[in-house]
Amino acid sequence: MKLLLTLPGLGLLAAFAAMPSTSHAAEGFDNCRGFIDSLPATINTQGVWCLRKDLSTSQATGEAIRILANNVTIDCNGYKLGGLAAGAGTQTAGIVTNSSTNVTVRNCNIRGFHEGLVLYGTAEGYGGHLVEDNRFEGNTSEGINIGGDGTVVRRNLVLDTGGGSGGGSPSGINANGNIDIVDNIISGAMAGNGSTGAPFGIKAVGNASGTISGNRIRRLVPLGAYSYGIALNGAGTPVVSDNHIVLHPAPAGLDYGVRCNSGSTALVRDNVISGFTYDVSACIDAGGNYSPP
């Protein structure tokens, strides 16, 4: 693992001279504490850590980038973090923290891992994470797996999740805790090979007071009878609003646009839900939901 620190003076000039002159660099590197130049990498120090080139790994287990400090930002500047070389049976995760708080991941193109991103916070349930403006593509189990109160997931593109050789039920976004999930596009989720699993666009567990709003979810492909656009499990009153959820292909029998656990007080309103056997199930239908004929 190499973590190249950008230092004042000649080190700074050398670092800038070495940067590739591509469109990726448009974001700039002025705020970078250092660079991640090879995989696997471990971040032990707070600050902004950047990619300045595409990185890939063929490792079949572990993590490409592990974060062990609080207050860390990973800014990929549009570059790729790739795990496709490990194949459909990969168990490797792209970027991971299991105990840090206030982690930000932005401007990354993360593809071909078992889980693209795994961010969890403290044992007390605080996360404070921010995941924004990323592209997750071809990850075999979950695009984003995130937990911890005070977390925001916004403006991400999550494509073609699932299809791994180990089977299972994939999730575009799997969120645990009071998390706001806003303005994401989730297109394509397919149960793993040899599985009768159910694909989830967004799975939200223990979200008692968060908002799931403005998301676009489409192309959920079950290999069994179930699929879920948005599924909520837990007490409290989260709000699910202004989402556009479309099932494709045709329903397999037990397909849910928005599904809550029994007795839930989640408020579901002003969504467009199309093609599902059940539009809103076991939630509070607060009105304004539309299902085209």
C-alpha positions as CSV (number, residue, x, y, z in Angstrom):
1,M,0.0,0.0,0.0
2,K,1.2,3.5,-0.9
3,L,-0.2,6.7,0.6
4,L,1.6,9.6,-0.9
5,L,1.3,12.7,1.2
6,T,1.3,16.1,-0.5
7,L,3.7,18.3,1.4
8,P,4.4,22.1,1.0
9,G,7.2,23.3,-1.2
10,L,9.0,21.1,-3.7
11,G,7.0,18.0,-2.7
12,L,3.8,19.9,-3.7
13,L,5.3,21.0,-7.0
14,A,6.4,17.5,-7.8
15,A,3.0,16.1,-7.0
16,F,1.3,18.5,-9.3
17,A,3.8,17.8,-12.1
18,A,3.0,14.1,-11.8
19,M,-0.8,14.5,-12.1
20,P,-2.3,13.2,-15.4
21,S,-3.8,15.9,-17.6
22,T,-7.2,14.4,-18.0
23,S,-10.8,15.6,-17.6
24,H,-10.9,13.6,-14.3
25,A,-8.7,16.2,-12.7
26,A,-11.3,19.0,-13.1
27,E,-12.2,18.8,-9.4
28,G,-8.6,19.7,-8.5
29,F,-6.4,18.3,-5.7
30,D,-5.9,21.4,-3.6
31,N,-7.6,20.0,-0.6
32,C,-6.0,16.5,-0.7
33,R,-4.1,15.5,2.4
34,G,-2.6,12.6,0.4
35,F,-3.2,10.2,-2.5
36,I,-4.2,6.6,-2.7
37,D,-2.0,5.2,-5.4
38,S,-2.2,1.4,-4.9
39,L,-4.5,-1.2,-3.4
40,P,-5.1,-2.4,-0.8
41,A,-4.8,0.8,1.2
42,T,-5.5,1.7,4.8
43,I,-6.4,5.3,5.9
44,N,-5.3,5.9,9.5
45,T,-5.3,9.8,9.5
46,Q,-8.2,12.2,9.2
47,G,-8.4,14.5,6.2
48,V,-9.2,14.3,2.5
49,W,-7.6,11.4,0.6
50,C,-7.8,11.4,-3.2
51,L,-7.5,9.2,-6.2
52,R,-5.5,10.6,-9.1
53,K,-5.7,7.6,-11.4
54,D,-7.9,4.5,-11.9
55,L,-7.2,1.7,-9.5
56,S,-8.1,-1.9,-9.6
57,T,-7.5,-5.1,-7.7
58,S,-8.0,-8.9,-8.3
59,Q,-8.1,-9.7,-4.5
60,A,-11.0,-12.1,-3.7
61,T,-11.5,-11.2,-0.1
62,G,-10.9,-8.2,2.2
63,E,-11.2,-4.6,1.3
64,A,-9.7,-2.4,-1.3
65,I,-9.7,0.6,1.0
66,R,-10.1,0.4,4.7
67,I,-10.8,3.5,6.9
68,L,-9.6,3.4,10.5
69,A,-10.0,7.1,11.4
70,N,-12.8,9.5,12.0
71,N,-13.4,12.6,9.8
72,V,-12.1,11.1,6.6
73,T,-13.1,12.1,3.1
74,I,-12.4,9.8,0.1
75,D,-12.6,11.9,-3.1
76,C,-12.0,9.8,-6.2
77,N,-12.2,12.8,-8.5
78,G,-14.1,10.7,-11.0
79,Y,-11.6,7.9,-11.1
80,K,-12.4,4.2,-11.0
81,L,-12.0,1.8,-8.1
82,G,-12.4,-1.6,-9.7
83,G,-12.8,-5.2,-8.5
84,L,-14.0,-6.9,-11.6
85,A,-10.9,-9.0,-12.0
86,A,-11.8,-11.1,-8.9
87,G,-14.9,-12.4,-10.8
88,A,-18.5,-13.1,-9.9
89,G,-17.6,-14.9,-6.7
90,T,-15.7,-12.0,-5.1
91,Q,-16.1,-11.3,-1.4
92,T,-14.1,-8.1,-1.5
93,A,-15.6,-4.8,-0.5
94,G,-14.6,-1.5,-2.2
95,I,-14.4,1.1,0.6
96,V,-15.0,0.0,4.2
97,T,-15.2,1.3,7.8
98,N,-16.9,-0.5,10.6
99,S,-16.2,1.9,13.5
100,S,-15.5,5.4,12.2
101,T,-17.7,8.5,12.2
102,N,-18.1,11.4,9.8
103,V,-16.8,9.6,6.7
104,T,-17.5,11.2,3.3
105,V,-17.2,9.3,0.0
106,R,-17.7,11.3,-3.2
107,N,-17.0,11.4,-6.9
108,C,-16.1,7.7,-7.1
109,N,-16.8,5.1,-9.7
110,I,-16.9,1.8,-7.7
111,R,-17.5,-1.4,-9.7
112,G,-17.2,-5.1,-9.5
113,F,-17.0,-5.7,-5.7
114,H,-19.2,-7.9,-3.5
115,E,-20.2,-4.6,-1.7
116,G,-19.2,-1.4,-3.3
117,L,-19.3,0.6,-0.1
118,V,-19.6,-0.4,3.6
119,L,-19.8,2.4,6.1
120,Y,-20.8,1.9,9.7
121,G,-20.3,4.1,12.8
122,T,-20.0,3.7,16.5
123,A,-21.6,1.0,18.7
124,E,-24.0,3.8,19.9
125,G,-25.5,4.0,16.4
126,Y,-24.0,7.3,15.3
127,G,-22.5,7.5,11.8
128,G,-22.6,11.0,10.4
129,H,-21.5,9.7,7.0
130,L,-22.1,11.4,3.7
131,V,-22.2,9.5,0.4
132,E,-22.7,11.7,-2.6
133,D,-22.2,11.9,-6.4
134,N,-20.8,8.4,-6.8
135,R,-21.4,5.7,-9.4
136,F,-21.8,2.1,-8.2
137,E,-21.9,-0.5,-11.0
138,G,-21.9,-4.3,-11.2
139,N,-21.4,-4.9,-7.5
140,T,-22.6,-8.5,-6.8
141,S,-24.4,-8.1,-3.4
142,E,-24.9,-4.4,-2.4
143,G,-24.0,-1.1,-4.0
144,I,-24.1,0.8,-0.8
145,N,-24.3,-0.8,2.7
146,I,-24.4,1.9,5.3
147,G,-25.4,2.4,8.9
148,G,-25.5,5.1,11.6
149,D,-27.7,8.0,12.6
150,G,-27.1,11.3,11.0
151,T,-26.1,9.8,7.7
152,V,-27.0,11.1,4.2
153,V,-27.0,9.2,0.9
154,R,-27.7,11.5,-2.0
155,R,-27.3,11.9,-5.8
156,N,-25.7,8.5,-6.4
157,L,-26.1,6.2,-9.4
158,V,-26.4,2.5,-8.5
159,L,-26.4,0.2,-11.5
160,D,-26.8,-3.5,-12.1
161,T,-26.4,-4.8,-8.5
162,G,-26.4,-8.6,-7.9
163,G,-25.9,-11.6,-10.1
164,G,-23.0,-13.0,-8.0
165,S,-22.2,-16.7,-8.0
166,G,-22.9,-17.0,-4.3
167,G,-26.7,-16.3,-4.7
168,G,-28.5,-14.1,-2.3
169,S,-30.8,-11.1,-2.3
170,P,-29.1,-7.9,-3.6
171,S,-29.8,-4.3,-2.5
172,G,-29.0,-1.2,-4.4
173,I,-28.9,0.7,-1.0
174,N,-29.0,-1.2,2.3
175,A,-29.4,1.4,5.1
176,N,-29.5,0.8,8.9
177,G,-30.4,3.7,11.2
178,N,-31.9,7.1,10.9
179,I,-30.6,7.9,7.4
180,D,-31.8,10.3,4.7
181,I,-31.7,8.7,1.3
182,V,-32.4,11.4,-1.3
183,D,-32.3,11.8,-5.1
184,N,-30.5,8.5,-6.0
185,I,-31.0,6.5,-9.2
186,I,-31.1,2.7,-8.7
187,S,-31.4,0.8,-12.0
188,G,-31.0,-2.9,-12.1
189,A,-30.9,-5.4,-9.2
190,M,-31.0,-9.1,-9.8
191,A,-30.9,-12.0,-7.4
192,G,-27.7,-14.0,-7.4
193,N,-27.2,-17.0,-9.7
194,G,-28.7,-20.2,-8.3
195,S,-30.8,-18.2,-5.9
196,T,-34.5,-17.6,-5.4
197,G,-33.6,-14.4,-3.6
198,A,-35.5,-11.1,-3.8
199,P,-33.9,-7.9,-5.1
200,F,-34.3,-4.7,-3.2
201,G,-34.0,-1.2,-4.6
202,I,-33.7,0.3,-1.1
203,K,-33.8,-1.6,2.1
204,A,-34.1,0.5,5.2
205,V,-33.9,-1.1,8.7
206,G,-34.4,0.8,11.9
207,N,-35.1,4.1,10.2
208,A,-37.4,5.7,12.7
209,S,-37.2,9.3,11.6
210,G,-35.4,9.6,8.2
211,T,-36.6,10.6,4.8
212,I,-36.5,8.5,1.6
213,S,-37.3,10.9,-1.1
214,G,-36.8,11.7,-4.7
215,N,-35.3,8.4,-5.7
216,R,-35.7,6.6,-9.0
217,I,-35.9,2.8,-8.8
218,R,-36.3,0.5,-11.8
219,R,-35.4,-2.9,-13.3
220,L,-35.7,-5.2,-10.3
221,V,-35.4,-8.8,-11.5
222,P,-36.3,-11.6,-9.1
223,L,-35.3,-15.2,-9.6
224,G,-38.1,-16.2,-7.2
225,A,-41.5,-14.7,-6.4
226,Y,-40.5,-11.5,-4.5
227,S,-39.1,-8.1,-5.3
228,Y,-39.2,-4.8,-3.3
229,G,-38.8,-1.3,-4.6
230,I,-38.4,0.2,-1.1
231,A,-38.7,-2.1,2.0
232,L,-38.8,-0.7,5.6
233,N,-38.4,-2.7,8.8
234,G,-38.6,-1.1,12.2
235,A,-40.6,1.3,14.4
236,G,-41.0,5.0,14.1
237,T,-42.3,7.3,11.4
238,P,-40.0,7.7,8.5
239,V,-41.3,9.5,5.4
240,V,-41.2,7.9,2.0
241,S,-42.2,10.5,-0.6
242,D,-41.8,11.7,-4.2
243,N,-40.1,8.5,-5.4
244,H,-40.6,6.9,-8.8
245,I,-40.6,3.1,-8.6
246,V,-41.1,0.9,-11.6
247,L,-41.0,-2.8,-11.8
248,H,-39.6,-4.5,-14.9
249,P,-40.2,-7.1,-16.1
250,A,-43.8,-8.1,-15.2
251,P,-44.7,-9.1,-11.6
252,A,-43.8,-12.5,-10.4
253,G,-46.5,-12.7,-7.8
254,L,-45.3,-11.0,-4.6
255,D,-43.8,-7.7,-5.8
256,Y,-44.1,-4.6,-3.6
257,G,-43.5,-1.0,-4.5
258,V,-43.2,0.1,-0.9
259,R,-43.4,-2.6,1.8
260,C,-43.3,-2.0,5.6
261,N,-43.3,-4.5,8.5
262,S,-46.6,-5.1,10.2
263,G,-47.8,-2.3,12.4
264,S,-45.4,0.3,10.9
265,T,-46.3,4.0,11.1
266,A,-44.1,4.9,8.1
267,L,-45.8,7.6,6.0
268,V,-45.9,6.9,2.3
269,R,-47.1,9.8,0.1
270,D,-46.8,11.3,-3.4
271,N,-45.0,8.5,-5.0
272,V,-45.4,7.1,-8.5
273,I,-45.4,3.3,-8.3
274,S,-45.8,1.3,-11.4
275,G,-46.0,-2.4,-12.3
276,F,-46.1,-4.0,-8.9
277,T,-48.6,-6.5,-7.6
278,Y,-48.9,-4.4,-4.4
279,D,-48.2,-0.6,-4.5
280,V,-48.1,0.2,-0.8
281,S,-48.2,-2.6,1.8
282,A,-48.5,-2.4,5.6
283,C,-47.4,1.2,5.6
284,I,-49.6,4.3,6.2
285,D,-50.7,5.5,2.8
286,A,-50.7,9.2,3.4
287,G,-52.2,10.0,0.0
288,G,-51.0,11.3,-3.3
289,N,-49.6,8.0,-4.5
290,Y,-50.2,7.2,-8.1
291,S,-50.2,3.9,-9.9
292,P,-50.7,4.2,-13.7
293,P,-53.4,1.8,-15.0
